[in-house]
């Protein structure tokens, strides 16, 4: 090994905040203790950049770089010698040692480095960062080390990198293609950008095909795809080819072995160019885990590549004749096993040249549309797209591209659907085919694009489909109403649902593919849901209840996720939260069972909204967190924005101010770009409710006034009324009684409407806030009675808190204590930390010590405050506490101020003393002994 000492500036890095936090924690601890860390990831993910960032960020001592040298085996330093060097480096100051590409070290050097890392004492103040390639298994020498794995960038982070590299100059469609093609690999993404001309990057010229060619992939892989002997190369290529028609990154080892054997038949060997292959060695036989090429891993009877990039490179760089032979061998093996669809796909890839093959295309499309053939959506999409490529007729090709896009949408891959829809639009086709393409396009944009564009696409689809496919036309019209709803366009929503719009008829005859397009529903569901929505928007609950009730009722017996989602939506419109939760849960289970990644986050969205309406914020947060992860993974940014808004609302009653701001910012970023008025209103309401909970009524009243007071900026028509109770409370506290009274007429109509079980109790509470002293008492009692009928801990606790405050100011301490104690219990049960703090403050003002969890004085703290107080009492800095609890230092600062105020201390030393006394008293209290 060779080494050098460097002092450098921190490298710029994208999308690695979590990894940088881990590295920063290691660097921050080096003044007191050291330790090793192994960094691994496939080629191109940025291992070297991350180590450079760490080296540039370390300022408290020297940085040593060790690189693979040219010493023969046995000539490098021993473990003891290397350990002595590392310890000597840290005698005067902490030191950071970076070893990049340690897998390239010779055998003895790897062993020495691994043993030295294990034996390095923490007291020696040496940080050891070791980087190894992730296209192979980690060497046993490094396996015991703590490991930081680099995953591919998420699509939003990859898009941010692309925008930075192109100064935002890429055409949106080209931008999406590049992000999808790179699959989260930053080096590949940048290589693709460099490959394009300015005209191609701006969308003025068509993109090259394939976008990621063999030379580009090989350059990024850096030789990681090469393999010897030839027999092992056959195995690699066969696995890489088999994955193209597999549901996931791994394949059946038996299928691979069968195909490899077919490759080695005399006829196949005779067709192979060049010298005959070497005899197969144990190193190339599936089933012998220790004998596999280093690029492959085996789990049970499945084979996979360690690196997706290497897998793609192996396939792309293979000789065309050999690649076709491998696909032909796989086709024979699959067809022999009765697996028709993947067999036909491999058969199509074994063809020579791009010429149409109509017979094979027809058989491939037929198999893709056969619902009796079990196949995931992604495989059906690949089959339809390949069938389209092999089809000569333009209209039929457009129809098959549209079918492929539909299946990609069901699979949660809108990035793959959009280029296919563009290809379909470029060819002349009948109205029914064009309408189907616009329907798929509109549904794609509804989940991941400007909802105004989605509305227009869906209206066009309804018009084009009205003659030949009336059921699809009605589905498109209802989806167009959904788009107008999301945009807050009340007139557009009503116009779309007007009696003259396309009505549902009998379903058109179409190939059954095992699942329907998202948004596709039975005719009766479309008719009833549309009629109910229109009546509801017109304020006619008497006319809305029956058709929406029918939609809800059908959800009790229907097992299709689309019908169950409509059932959940109808139940929410009627205020039947329990029915919404049941239908949402069943829709979620059905979507997961079908493997429809598109519908999973939508089902979780309905579940989260139902839990919010019921006042169960922790459950809403759990659903929204999962929904956000799936929505981001499947490229559904609009759905992700709704989940962000739910998370902001859930966090607004909790104790972390940063969480509210983070979710609000993310939700509004997408909502404003894509015209999501509903998500924007929910996010802004969350921000204002957080202000109100933290004792900032003037800020809350200002924010909420923009949402609920009449005017062009009023919030979404289906949401702003939900925020009225918060506005009235904030406005009264801010002295804006006239504004508060002005919105109660509309809210009284909403309460009488009956779609919100909490509204009647909230109306009584609002009137109590505005009432003279002689009338407020009865109104508060009436509100509590209504809460008992409606249920919901959080809203009842808010009413009890306001009533308790009112009673305390009227010098009725005993009654006030009872109400405030009830409020505190309700807030704690709801996880409403900031509101619980208000109840505790009021109880303390009465001279009553609030009861809570913990011991002694610590009962005044919330769980998060208690955790922070204990860490600080142990001597941790705010930064160390933030790293330990995975929160920001700003959050720690905020909570620590509250801790000091709650415990009446002025310094960290006093805090340590109070915490220590309380902790020592805890065991005595639990056993009944005196402290």
C-alpha positions, 0 to 999 in steps of 0.5 A: 500500500502507498500513502499520502497526507492531504488537506482538501476542501469538502467535495460537493455531493448530492442525495447522501444526507443520511450517509453524511450524518453517519460520517459526521458522527464518526468525525465528531467523535474522533477528538475522544475516540476512534473507530472503523467504518466500511463504505460499500456500493456498486460502481458509480454510486459515489464511494470515492466522492463520499470519502473525499467529502469526509476528508475535506470535512475533517479539520481537527487533525491530519488525513492519510490516504492509503491506496492499492500499491504494487507490492507482491503478495506478502510484501506489504505491512503486517497487521501489527505494523499497520496498527503501529503506524495508525496509532503513531499517527494519532499521538499528537492529534486525532487522525482520519485514514481513508482507504479507497477501493480496498478490494483491489489490495493484494491478499496480505494487505487486505488481511492486514487492514482488516485485522488492524481495523478490528484491533484498533482501540477506540482510545487511539483517536483514529478514524478508519474509512475503508471503501470496497466495491459493492458489485461483489460480496464483502471480503471476509477480512472486512465483513466484521466492520460496521458497514455503510451501504450506498443505495441508488439515489431516489428519483427526486434526488437524481432529478436534483443532480441532473438539474444541477449538472444541466443548469435546469436546461433539460426538457422535462420529458428528457429529464424524466427519461434520463432519471429512469434510465440511470436507475439512481446511479449518479455516475451513469446519470452524468455519463448519459448527460455527457452523451447527449447533444444540447439539442437532444437534451432540450428535446429538439432531437430524438434521443439515441436508442438505446439511451444507455449503450454498451460503451456508456455502461462499461465506462461506468462499471469500470471493468466490474462486469468482466469475468474469466473463464468463458464458462463463467461468462456464459453463466453471467450472461444467462442470469443477466438475460433471464432477469429481463423477464423476471419479476424482480432482480433474481432468477431461478437457478434451475432455469439458468442451469437448464439454459446454460446446458442448452448453450453447450449442446453441440449445435449451440457450440457450433453456432458460437463464433470463435474458439469453443468454450472452456470446459465448465469448472465448478466455479461456474455451476449454480448451486455451489455458492462458494463457486459462483463468479464474484458478481453473483450471489445465491439465496436458496434456489435464486441467483442475482447480481450484487449490482444492477449496473453490472447486470445491465453492463454484462448484457449490453456488452455481450456479443450480439450473436451470443446474447441471442443464443442465450435468449434462445436457450432461455426461451426453450427452457421456459417453453419446455416448463410451460411458462409461455409469456416469458418464453415468448419474450426471450424468443422475441429477443433472440430474433436477428435485426429490428424487422417486424415479426407479426406472428410472434408479436400477435402471440406475445400480445395475446399472452400478455392480455391473457388473465389466466396466465399468472404474470406481474404487471411489469412483465405484461408491460414488457411483453406488450411493449416488445409486441408493439416493437415487432408490429408493422401496423401503426394503429395496432402498434399504438394500441399495444404501446398504450396497453404496455403503458397501462400495465406500467402504471399498474406496476407503479412505473409512470416513468416507463409509461410516459415514453410509451404513451408518446410513442402511441400518440405519434401514430395514427389510430382510431378514436377508441385507441387514442381515447384509451391512451389519453385515459392512461395519460390522464391517470398518470398525470393525476398522480404525478403531474399538473392536475389541470393537464390531467383534467383536460386529458381525461375530458378528451379521453371521455369524448373519444371513448364515448362512442365505442367504450361508454364505460371507459368514457364514464370512468374517464369523466369521473377521473376528470372530476377527481382532477378538478377536485384535487385542483379545487375547481368547483365549477369544473368538478360540477361541469364534469359531473353534469348530466350531459357528461358521458354516462356509464354503460355496459363495459366495452369488450377488452382483453382481460389482463388480470386487473383493471386500469386504476380508476376503472370501475363497474358502471353502477359505481361510476354512475352512483359515485358521480351523482352523489358527488354532484349532489354533495357539491350542490349542498343537497345531502338528501340527494347525495346520501342514497347514491353514495350510500350505495357505493359504500354498501357495494364495498362490503362485498366487492373485492376489487381494489378500485371499487373498494377505493371508491367505497372508502372515498364515498364513506369519507364524503358522507362522514362515515369514518368507520366504513372508510377505514374498513374499505380502505384497509380492504383496498390496501390488502387487495392492492398488495395481493395483486401487486399493484404498486399504484393503488397501495399509496392511494389506499393508504391515503384514504386510511390516513384521512379516515384516521385524521377525521377520527382524531387518531393522529398516531394511526394517521401518521403510520399510514401516511409514512408508509404511503409516502415511501411507496408513493416516492418509490413509484413516482407518484409525487401528487400522492406523496404531497397528500401524504406529506400534508397528513404528516404535517397535520399529525405532527402539528399536535406533537412536539417537533416543530421541525417536522411540521415545517419539513412536511409543509415545505415538501407538500407545498413544493409539489402542490404549487407546481401541480395545482393541488389545492386540496393538499396545499390547504391541508398543509397550510392548516397544519402550519397554523394549527402548530402555531396555535398549539405553541401559543402563537394565536396571532400567527395562527389567525393570520394564516387561517384567515387566508384559508377560511375567510371569503375571498379569492384565496379561500382554501379548498372547497372541501377542506376550509370548513374543517379549519374553521374551529382552529381559526375561531379559537385563534381569532378570539385569542387574537382579539378578532371577534368579528372575523370569528363570528363571520365564519360561523354561519357557514360552519353551522350549515356544515355542521347541519350537513352531517358529514363531519361527526365532530362539527356539532361539538366544534360549533358549540365550542366556537359559540362558547368562545364568542359567548358572554360569560352567562352563556358560555358555561352551557355551551361548553357543556353542550359541546362536551356532550356532543363530543361524547356522542361523536368520540375522538380524544383530541377534539374533546380534550381541546374543548375540555382545555378551553373550558378549563381555562375559562373556569380558571379565569372565573375563579372556579378552581375545583371545576377547572382542575377536573376539566384540565385533568381530563384534557391532559389525559386526552392529549396524552392518549392522542400523542398531542404533546404541545397541547398537553403542555398547555394543560400542564401549564394551566394546572400548575397555575392552579397550584395542582401538580399534573400527574404523568409518567416518570419520577418526581419533577420529571413528570412535567416533561413530555417523553421527548423532553425527558429523553433529551433531559437525560442525555444532557444530564449525562454530559452530551452536547446538543449536537450529540443528542441530535445525532443520538435521537436522529433529530435536528439541533434546532429541535433539541434547542427548542425542547431544552428551553422547554425543559429548563422552563418546566423544571425551573433550572437555569443551567445544564449543571442544575438540570443534571442535579434535578434529573439525578435526584428524580431518577434516584427517587424513582425506585423508592416511589415505585416500591412505596419507600421514602426517598 
